[in-house]
Amino acid sequence: MMLNKIIDDYVVSDQINEDDVKKLKEAGFKTIFCNRPDNEEKDQISVESINNKANENGLTFVHQPVIGGQISQKDVDEFSDYYDDAEKPIFAYCRTGTRSSMLWALSESGKRSVDDILSLTTAAGYNLSNLFQ
């Protein structure tokens, strides 16, 4: 599990496993976002499994699956609502962390400058310059 901090309240990662959930609780996270569809890859850990572990550990779990390259404005608006309503800090994951970074970046456009968004996501390890061309 990677902990790629975009901002203090929003950290992204690649796919996690059940054991990672307790570590996230111990690290102080309050909410887990999953932006990955179930069965995207063979042997992928199920969303239900992570959701159950999150609930056992007193964490809120939000599943908003999106497909890379197909993120719509509806997806961004939905993410914004989840983000605004979520107890922070939030830990978000998908296969690599890119989709979770993209949703945050797109939801921040109009609130932050593009340069600021790209600087934050690049520092976290995600090159999203193609989003704003």
C-alpha positions in Angstrom: 0.0 0.0 0.0 1.3 3.4 -0.9 0.3 6.6 0.9 0.5 9.3 -1.8 -0.6 12.6 -0.1 -2.2 15.1 -2.4 -3.3 17.3 0.5 -3.5 16.7 4.2 -7.1 15.5 4.0 -6.8 13.4 0.8 -4.3 10.6 0.3 -4.4 8.1 -2.6 -3.0 4.6 -3.3 -3.0 1.6 -5.4 -5.2 -1.4 -4.5 -5.3 -2.2 -0.8 -6.0 -5.5 1.0 -8.0 -6.3 4.1 -4.9 -6.0 6.4 -4.3 -2.5 5.2 -7.6 -1.2 6.5 -6.5 -1.6 10.1 -3.3 0.3 9.3 -5.4 3.1 7.7 -7.4 3.3 10.9 -4.3 3.5 13.0 -2.9 6.2 10.7 -5.9 8.3 11.5 -8.0 8.0 8.4 -11.8 8.4 8.8 -13.1 7.5 5.4 -12.1 5.2 2.5 -13.0 5.9 -1.1 -12.8 3.1 -3.6 -12.8 4.3 -7.2 -12.3 0.9 -8.7 -15.0 -1.4 -10.2 -15.2 -4.9 -8.9 -13.7 -7.6 -11.1 -11.5 -5.3 -13.0 -8.7 -7.8 -12.8 -8.5 -11.5 -12.0 -7.9 -12.1 -8.3 -8.7 -8.5 -7.4 -9.8 -8.1 -3.8 -13.5 -7.5 -3.7 -15.0 -4.1 -2.7 -17.3 -6.0 -0.3 -14.3 -7.4 1.5 -12.7 -4.0 2.0 -16.0 -2.5 2.9 -16.6 -5.1 5.6 -13.1 -4.5 7.1 -13.7 -0.7 7.0 -17.0 -1.2 8.9 -15.3 -3.5 11.4 -12.7 -0.8 12.0 -15.2 2.1 12.3 -14.3 3.7 9.0 -16.8 5.0 6.5 -16.5 3.4 3.1 -17.6 5.0 -0.2 -17.6 3.0 -3.4 -17.6 5.2 -6.6 -16.3 3.0 -9.4 -15.1 4.9 -12.5 -13.3 3.8 -15.6 -10.1 5.6 -16.6 -10.6 7.7 -19.7 -14.3 7.7 -19.2 -14.8 10.0 -16.2 -17.8 12.2 -16.8 -18.9 15.5 -15.2 -21.5 13.5 -13.4 -18.7 11.4 -11.8 -16.8 14.5 -10.8 -20.0 16.1 -9.3 -20.7 12.9 -7.4 -17.2 12.7 -6.1 -17.4 16.4 -5.0 -20.5 15.5 -3.0 -18.9 12.5 -1.4 -15.8 14.5 -0.6 -17.7 17.4 0.9 -19.8 15.1 3.1 -17.0 12.7 4.2 -15.3 12.8 7.5 -11.6 13.6 6.9 -8.9 12.6 6.3 -9.9 10.5 3.3 -7.9 7.6 1.9 -8.8 6.8 -1.7 -7.7 3.9 -3.9 -8.1 2.3 -7.3 -5.7 0.1 -9.3 -2.8 2.6 -9.3 -4.2 5.7 -7.6 -4.6 7.6 -10.8 -8.4 7.6 -11.1 -8.6 8.7 -7.4 -6.2 11.5 -8.2 -8.1 12.5 -11.3 -11.4 12.7 -9.6 -9.9 15.0 -6.9 -8.1 17.1 -9.5 -11.2 17.6 -11.7 -13.3 18.4 -8.6 -10.8 21.1 -7.6 -10.8 22.9 -11.0 -12.4 26.2 -10.5 -11.4 26.2 -6.8 -7.6 26.0 -7.3 -5.4 27.0 -10.2 -4.5 24.3 -12.7 -0.8 24.9 -11.8 -1.6 24.3 -8.1 -3.6 21.1 -8.9 -0.8 19.7 -11.1 1.9 20.6 -8.6 0.0 18.7 -5.8 -0.8 15.7 -7.9 2.7 15.6 -9.5 4.3 15.7 -6.0 2.1 12.7 -5.1 3.4 10.8 -8.1 0.7 11.3 -10.6 1.2 13.3 -13.9 -2.3 14.6 -14.8 -1.2 17.3 -17.2 -3.3 15.7 -19.9 -6.5 16.5 -17.9 -6.2 20.2 -18.5 -5.1 20.5 -22.1 
